[in-house]
């Protein structure tokens, strides 16, 4: 296992997902987030560091799972992996939140679709960064 590429892939996943979350929350979820504010912890800001720690951990796991199961099939493998992880993580987590909390159906749909975007980008990035090494050229 190439640990340098693994860490680079995990970092790319962490940064890309955080940027996508920020952009989508700012552009498409602002009004929905305002409606849901009553469900948030009053002291949420003091605990945000935990979210970033776990995001880094999940990003490392995401990259590690990809690397361990990699079949060296290029970016298509990253797309497939992103879809699988979306079905494994984003869909059940968001549906569970929707079941447990009074969240509008329209918010659930957006969360699930935005999760798809995040997982596809993350899968493609991991596949692009952890691609097979080019074969060494033969010396004449």
C-alpha positions as CSV (number, residue, x, y, z in Angstrom):
1,X,0.0,0.0,0.0
2,X,1.3,3.4,-0.9
3,X,0.6,5.4,2.3
4,X,1.6,8.7,0.7
5,X,-1.1,8.3,-2.0
6,X,-3.6,7.0,0.6
7,X,-3.1,10.1,2.8
8,X,-3.3,12.3,-0.2
9,X,-6.6,10.7,-1.3
10,X,-8.0,10.9,2.2
11,X,-7.1,14.6,2.4
12,X,-8.7,15.2,-1.1
13,X,-11.9,13.5,0.1
14,X,-11.9,15.6,3.3
15,X,-11.4,18.9,1.6
16,X,-13.7,18.2,-1.3
17,X,-16.6,17.0,0.9
18,X,-16.2,20.0,3.2
19,X,-16.2,22.4,0.3
20,X,-19.2,20.7,-1.3
21,X,-21.1,20.8,2.0
22,X,-20.3,24.5,2.5
23,X,-21.4,25.4,-1.1
24,X,-24.5,23.3,-1.1
25,X,-25.6,24.4,2.4
26,X,-25.0,28.1,1.5
27,X,-26.6,28.0,-1.9
28,X,-29.4,25.4,-1.7
29,X,-30.1,24.7,1.9
30,X,-30.1,28.1,3.6
31,X,-33.8,28.4,4.0
32,X,-34.2,24.7,5.0
33,X,-31.5,25.1,7.6
34,X,-33.2,28.1,9.0
35,X,-36.4,26.0,9.4
36,X,-34.5,23.2,11.1
37,X,-32.6,25.4,13.6
38,X,-35.0,24.5,16.4
39,X,-33.7,20.9,16.1
40,X,-30.1,21.9,16.5
41,X,-28.1,21.9,19.8
42,X,-27.9,25.3,21.3
43,X,-24.2,24.7,22.0
44,X,-23.5,23.2,18.6
45,X,-20.6,25.6,17.9
46,X,-18.6,24.4,20.8
47,X,-18.8,20.8,19.5
48,X,-18.0,21.5,15.8
49,X,-14.4,20.4,16.2
50,X,-15.7,16.8,16.8
51,X,-17.4,16.9,13.4
52,X,-14.1,17.8,11.7
53,X,-12.2,15.1,13.6
54,X,-14.8,12.4,12.6
55,X,-14.9,13.8,9.0
56,X,-11.1,13.3,8.8
57,X,-11.5,9.8,10.2
58,X,-14.2,8.9,7.8
59,X,-12.2,10.4,4.9
60,X,-9.3,8.1,5.8
61,X,-11.6,5.1,6.0
62,X,-13.2,6.0,2.7
63,X,-9.8,6.0,1.0
64,X,-8.6,2.9,2.8
65,X,-11.6,0.9,1.9
66,X,-11.2,1.9,-1.8
67,X,-7.5,1.1,-1.8
68,X,-8.1,-2.4,-0.2
69,X,-10.7,-3.3,-2.8
70,X,-9.2,-1.5,-5.7
71,X,-9.3,-3.4,-9.0
72,X,-7.3,-0.8,-11.0
73,X,-10.2,0.0,-13.4
74,X,-9.7,3.7,-13.4
75,X,-12.2,6.5,-12.8
76,X,-15.2,4.2,-13.5
77,X,-14.2,2.3,-10.4
78,X,-14.3,5.5,-8.4
79,X,-17.8,6.3,-9.7
80,X,-18.9,2.8,-8.7
81,X,-17.3,3.1,-5.3
82,X,-18.9,6.5,-4.8
83,X,-22.3,5.0,-5.6
84,X,-21.9,2.1,-3.3
85,X,-20.7,4.4,-0.4
86,X,-23.7,6.7,-1.1
87,X,-26.1,3.8,-0.8
88,X,-24.2,2.6,2.3
89,X,-23.8,5.9,4.1
90,X,-25.8,8.8,2.8
91,X,-29.1,7.2,2.0
92,X,-29.6,5.2,5.3
93,X,-28.2,8.0,7.5
94,X,-30.5,10.7,5.9
95,X,-33.5,8.5,5.8
96,X,-33.0,7.6,9.5
97,X,-32.8,11.4,10.4
98,X,-36.0,11.9,8.4
99,X,-37.7,9.1,10.3
100,X,-36.6,10.3,13.7
101,X,-37.0,14.0,13.4
102,X,-39.7,16.3,11.9
103,X,-37.8,17.0,8.7
104,X,-39.7,17.9,5.5
105,X,-39.6,15.3,2.7
106,X,-38.1,18.0,0.4
107,X,-35.1,18.4,2.7
108,X,-34.6,14.6,2.8
109,X,-34.5,14.5,-1.0
110,X,-32.0,17.3,-1.2
111,X,-29.8,15.7,1.5
112,X,-29.8,12.4,-0.4
113,X,-29.0,14.0,-3.8
114,X,-26.3,16.2,-2.3
115,X,-24.8,13.1,-0.6
116,X,-24.7,11.5,-4.1
117,X,-22.7,14.4,-5.4
118,X,-20.3,14.2,-2.5
119,X,-19.8,10.5,-2.7
120,X,-19.3,10.6,-6.5
121,X,-16.7,13.4,-6.3
122,X,-15.0,11.6,-3.4
123,X,-14.9,8.3,-5.3
124,X,-13.5,9.9,-8.5
125,X,-10.9,11.7,-6.5
126,X,-9.7,8.6,-4.7
127,X,-9.6,6.7,-8.0
128,X,-7.6,9.5,-9.7
129,X,-5.1,9.9,-6.8
130,X,-4.7,6.2,-6.1
131,X,-4.3,5.1,-9.7
132,X,-2.0,2.3,-10.5
133,X,1.7,3.3,-10.9
134,X,2.8,3.6,-14.5
135,X,4.9,0.6,-15.5
136,X,8.7,1.3,-15.5
137,X,10.2,1.8,-19.0
138,X,12.7,-0.8,-20.0
139,X,16.3,0.4,-20.3
140,X,17.9,-0.3,-23.7
